Amino acid sequence: MKRLHMLGFALATALCTGGAQAEELTGTLKKVQETGAITLGYRDTSIPFSYLDADQKPVGFAMDICGKVVEAVKKELKLDKLEVRLTSVTSSTRIPLLANGTIDLECGSTTNNIDRQKQVAFTNTHFLTASRFVSKKSSRINSIDELKGKTVVSTAGTTNIKQLTEANAARNLGVNIIAANDHAEAFLMVETDRAVAFVMDDILLAALVAGSKQPDVYVVSADAFSKAEPCGIMLRKDDPAFKKVVDAATAALFQSPEGPKIYDKWFTQKIPPKGINLNAPISPALRAEFARPSDSPEPDSYKAM
């Protein structure tokens, strides 16, 4: 009888513990468990990170990374199935939609910096990029100072337009700055001569040039507005349980042979829908980051080992 009593007590304790653990879920993990769904924010034109293919399906390097995170969340919550919902975001809407719970992860090309970390959190860095400008070769603009007095476009809500605005004031350039709704609109303004240059992350500019009607017409500046800055998947701030799962998933991916393979798939091979190849091999600094994943917003912390 005593043994049966002890077994009954142990079983009751286990059941109570399991119930308590379920109740302890908070934040995004609790939301995902209760709804059976996770919502990813994607970009329409952030090639090759997150963009629409010929079938209007979101694809890209960041989308593949988010796919691995979804698998990890499903495993963490022991779910038989997990619905993945997709919501289009822009540079201006991505942070508000994340903060208000519309999306759970932002799968794009967002720069991780100290200012943004006051509003959101980032998982481990998946790319390093510097802010430069693209212009037509015929414009013969080779430096930031040569933008003086000209019309320059950048995308609203980005670090890039902030850097352009700061450089404009600091250097007394008198640039007429136009804020475009998205990258495609901004590049079109240069293409149609409504702006002489478009300031954006260098890899995104390279992708837009490669996919344009006349790639040889354009040049991406050597002159940069910034040091190489980290990009990462965004998630809500002050949600440590969810961040722990996301960080573990991205670290495991980057440190595995699959991480570099996914990188090569999007940066050194032909990608849909036009079959362009960005020919951008992984840099020594990013290779070092993959070996020792970090969510640091400090550009100086990313150096080749």
Residue pairs with C-beta under 8 A, 6 or more apart in sequence:
25 33
25 241
26 239
26 241
27 236
27 238
27 239
27 241
27 242
28 38
28 104
28 235
28 236
28 239
28 241
28 242
29 73
29 76
29 77
29 241
29 242
29 245
31 101
31 104
32 38
32 73
32 77
32 82
32 104
33 77
33 79
36 79
36 81
36 82
36 83
37 82
37 83
37 84
37 85
38 70
38 73
38 82
38 83
38 84
38 85
38 104
38 105
39 84
39 85
39 86
39 87
39 102
39 103
39 104
39 105
40 58
40 63
40 66
40 70
40 84
40 85
40 86
40 87
40 103
40 104
40 105
40 106
40 107
41 87
41 88
41 89
41 94
41 97
41 98
41 102
41 103
41 105
41 106
41 107
41 108
42 50
42 58
42 60
42 63
42 86
42 87
42 88
42 89
42 107
42 108
43 49
43 50
43 51
43 58
43 88
43 89
43 90
43 107
43 108
43 109
44 51
44 52
44 88
44 90
44 182
44 184
45 51
45 52
45 182
45 183
45 184
46 60
46 62
46 108
46 109
46 183
46 204
47 60
47 204
47 207
47 208
47 211
47 271
48 60
48 61
48 203
48 207
48 266
48 267
48 271
48 278
49 60
49 61
49 62
49 63
49 107
49 108
49 109
49 127
49 204
49 231
49 266
50 58
50 59
50 60
50 61
50 62
50 63
50 107
50 108
50 109
51 58
51 59
51 60
52 58
52 59
53 59
53 272
53 273
54 272
54 273
58 86
58 107
59 272
60 107
60 266
61 126
61 127
61 262
61 263
61 265
61 266
61 267
62 107
62 108
62 109
62 126
62 233
63 107
64 262
64 265
64 266
65 107
65 126
65 233
65 250
65 253
65 262
66 105
66 107
66 233
68 249
68 250
68 253
69 105
69 123
69 233
69 245
69 246
69 249
69 250
70 82
70 84
71 249
72 245
72 246
72 248
72 249
72 252
73 82
73 242
73 245
73 246
73 249
74 81
74 82
76 245
87 97
87 102
87 103
89 97
89 103
89 106
89 108
90 156
90 157
90 181
90 182
91 155
91 156
91 157
91 158
91 182
92 156
92 157
92 181
93 157
94 103
94 106
94 108
94 110
94 157
94 234
95 106
95 116
95 119
95 120
95 157
95 234
97 103
97 106
98 104
98 106
98 120
98 234
98 235
98 236
99 119
99 120
99 236
99 237
101 236
104 235
104 236
105 233
105 234
105 235
105 246
106 233
106 234
106 235
107 233
108 234
109 127
109 129
109 201
109 203
109 204
109 231
110 116
110 122
110 231
110 232
110 233
110 234
111 129
111 158
111 159
111 201
111 229
111 230
111 231
112 122
112 125
112 229
112 230
112 231
112 232
112 295
112 296
112 297
113 159
113 229
113 297
114 297
114 298
116 122
116 234
116 297
117 237
117 297
119 237
120 234
120 235
120 236
120 237
121 234
121 235
121 236
121 237
121 238
121 239
121 243
121 295
122 230
122 232
122 233
122 234
122 235
122 295
122 297
123 232
123 233
123 235
123 243
123 246
123 247
123 250
123 295
124 232
124 247
124 250
124 251
124 254
124 289
124 293
124 294
124 295
125 230
125 231
125 232
125 286
125 289
125 293
125 294
125 295
125 296
125 302
126 231
126 232
126 233
126 250
126 254
127 203
127 230
127 231
127 286
128 228
128 229
128 230
128 231
128 283
128 285
128 286
128 289
128 302
129 201
129 202
129 203
129 204
129 228
129 229
129 231
130 201
130 202
130 224
130 225
130 226
130 227
130 228
130 229
131 159
131 160
131 163
131 164
131 199
131 200
131 201
131 202
131 224
131 225
131 226
131 229
132 199
132 200
132 201
132 202
132 205
132 220
132 221
132 222
132 223
132 224
132 225
133 141
133 144
133 147
133 152
133 197
133 198
133 199
133 200
133 205
133 220
133 221
133 223
133 225
134 187
134 190
134 197
134 198
134 200
134 205
134 208
134 209
134 218
134 219
134 220
134 221
135 141
135 190
135 196
135 197
135 198
135 218
135 219
135 221
136 190
136 193
136 196
136 217
136 218
136 219
137 216
137 217
137 218
137 219
138 217
139 196
139 197
141 147
141 150
141 196
141 197
141 221
142 221
142 222
142 223
143 221
143 223
144 167
144 171
144 173
144 221
144 223
144 225
145 171
145 173
147 173
147 175
147 196
147 197
148 171
148 173
148 174
148 175
149 173
149 174
149 175
150 175
150 176
150 196
150 197
151 175
151 176
151 178
151 194
151 195
151 196
152 164
152 175
152 176
152 177
152 178
152 195
152 196
152 197
152 198
152 199
153 177
153 178
153 179
153 180
153 186
153 189
153 190
153 194
153 195
153 197
153 198
153 199
154 160
154 161
154 164
154 177
154 178
154 179
154 180
154 186
154 198
154 199
154 200
155 161
155 179
155 180
155 181
155 182
155 183
155 186
155 200
156 179
156 180
156 181
158 200
159 226
159 229
160 199
160 200
160 201
160 225
161 177
161 179
161 199
163 199
163 225
163 226
164 175
164 177
164 199
164 225
165 177
167 173
167 225
168 174
168 175
168 177
178 189
178 194
178 195
180 186
180 189
183 200
183 204
183 208
184 208
186 195
186 198
186 200
187 198
187 208
187 212
189 195
189 198
190 196
190 197
190 198
190 218
191 212
191 213
197 221
198 205
199 225
201 231
202 220
202 224
203 267
203 278
203 280
205 220
206 220
206 278
206 280
207 276
207 278
209 215
209 218
209 220
210 276
210 277
210 278
211 274
211 276
212 218
226 299
227 299
227 300
228 285
228 299
228 302
229 299
230 289
230 296
230 297
230 299
230 302
232 295
233 246
233 250
235 242
235 243
235 246
236 242
247 293
247 295
250 293
251 293
253 259
253 262
254 289
254 290
254 291
254 293
255 290
255 291
255 293
259 290
260 282
260 287
260 290
263 282
263 286
264 282
265 271
266 278
267 278
267 279
267 280
267 281
267 282
268 277
268 278
268 279
268 280
268 281
269 277
270 276
270 277
271 277
271 278
282 290
283 304
284 304
285 302
285 303
285 304
286 302
287 304
288 302
288 303
288 304
288 305
289 302
291 305
292 305
294 301
294 302
296 302
